């Protein structure tokens, strides 16, 4: 248990115990080891009483669910990264079709993103323009290499890494290159590796 020494935090914790009881959490508090006498006394005390007790030398504390805290931060980082990639891909020329496939967005959500982030250089309809064959071969080679080096990376992350190597090519065109033969971006690591060594 981590001991609380700040009187303000002590008072807040005592008030929290009262709130828990009022919201139907009495059994949980009893199972946690809080004495019934303490809970009964808290119910009858005024805010002034809680304030005065909190400045006395009483031991109150809390436990930290370390794994839960770390999982929460991991989820938060994942959501933040996903939002960063959404914005990056829209600005870098990803079509609505690519955005819907990568991020499971609705047409309305994509429209809002493009309205906020893009000016006049949005991807036009129709088949995206492909770079010359030499560049396309480099892209395919780099994609296979990425799959080998980062087998755990998501499709979105790999596509982002590819665009870092070919910033002059819009995401929409890059996606088309990667899918020009047999939906390469949908392959798992084993298939990509097999294609790379042919």
Secondary structure, 3 states (H helix, E strand, C coil): CEEECCHHHHHHHHHHHHHHHHCCCHHHHHHCCCCHHHHHHHHHCCHHHHHHHHCCCCCEEECCCHHHHHHHHHHHHHHHHHHHHHHHHHHCCCCHHHHHHHHCCCHHHHHHHHHHHCCCCCCCCCCCCCCCHHHHHHHHHHHHHHHHHCCCCCHHHHHHHHHHHCCCCCHHHHHHHHCCCCCHHHCCHHHHHHHHCC
